[in-house]
Amino acid sequence: MMTRRTFRILLALAEGPAHGYGIRGRVEERTDGAVKPGSGGPPRRFYALTDRGRASLRAELRRMEEAVTLARSLDLLPERS
């Protein structure tokens, strides 16, 4: 299982390459400021999602999907409307 911060950073990079500040902005925006990934790297350095990162993100999403499916079957989460 990956950390919440790593998961959010990979999701941000799935939108496309970004510099550290841009990644931080995407993460903070999508979590309403609840996740703050830090200052990022050196200014103007761009990051992109690698094949390994994409595979890790997909594996984590599958794990989460299985957990949500189980939670719904136990009536812990409502069905989507």
C-alpha positions as CSV (number, residue, x, y, z in Angstrom):
1,M,0.0,0.0,0.0
2,M,1.4,3.4,-0.9
3,T,1.2,6.5,1.2
4,R,-1.7,8.9,0.7
5,R,0.8,11.6,-0.4
6,T,2.5,9.3,-3.0
7,F,-1.0,8.3,-4.4
8,R,-2.0,11.9,-4.8
9,I,1.2,12.9,-6.5
10,L,0.9,10.0,-9.0
11,L,-2.7,11.0,-9.7
12,A,-1.6,14.6,-10.3
13,L,1.0,13.4,-12.7
14,A,-1.6,11.2,-14.5
15,E,-3.0,14.5,-15.7
16,G,0.3,15.3,-17.5
17,P,3.8,16.5,-16.7
18,A,4.2,19.3,-14.2
19,H,6.9,21.0,-12.2
20,G,7.0,20.6,-8.4
21,Y,4.9,23.7,-7.7
22,G,2.3,22.5,-10.2
23,I,2.1,19.1,-8.6
24,R,1.6,20.6,-5.2
25,G,-1.1,22.9,-6.6
26,R,-3.0,20.0,-8.2
27,V,-2.8,17.8,-5.0
28,E,-3.9,20.6,-2.7
29,E,-6.7,21.7,-5.0
30,R,-8.1,18.1,-5.3
31,T,-7.8,17.5,-1.6
32,D,-9.1,20.9,-0.5
33,G,-5.7,21.4,1.2
34,A,-5.9,18.3,3.3
35,V,-2.8,16.8,1.6
36,K,0.3,19.0,1.2
37,P,3.0,17.2,-0.7
38,G,5.8,19.6,0.2
39,S,7.9,22.0,-1.7
40,G,8.6,19.6,-4.6
41,G,12.0,19.7,-6.2
42,P,14.2,22.3,-7.7
43,P,12.3,25.2,-9.4
44,R,11.3,24.6,-13.0
45,R,12.1,20.9,-12.9
46,F,9.3,18.9,-14.6
47,Y,8.2,15.5,-13.6
48,A,6.2,13.0,-15.6
49,L,4.5,9.7,-14.7
50,T,6.7,6.8,-15.7
51,D,5.5,3.4,-16.8
52,R,6.4,2.0,-13.4
53,G,4.5,4.9,-11.7
54,R,1.5,4.3,-13.9
55,A,1.5,0.6,-13.0
56,S,1.9,1.3,-9.3
57,L,-1.0,3.8,-9.5
58,R,-3.2,1.3,-11.3
59,A,-2.4,-1.4,-8.7
60,E,-3.3,0.9,-5.9
61,L,-6.5,1.9,-7.6
62,R,-7.5,-1.7,-8.0
63,R,-6.7,-2.3,-4.3
64,M,-8.9,0.6,-3.4
65,E,-11.7,-0.5,-5.7
66,E,-11.7,-3.9,-4.1
67,A,-12.0,-2.3,-0.6
68,V,-14.9,0.0,-1.8
69,T,-16.7,-3.0,-3.3
70,L,-16.4,-4.9,0.0
71,A,-17.4,-1.9,2.0
72,R,-20.5,-1.5,-0.1
73,S,-21.4,-5.2,0.2
74,L,-21.3,-4.7,4.0
75,D,-23.5,-1.6,3.8
76,L,-20.6,0.6,5.0
77,L,-20.8,2.9,1.9
78,P,-23.9,3.9,-0.1
79,E,-24.2,2.8,-3.7
80,R,-23.3,5.5,-6.2
81,S,-26.3,7.6,-7.3
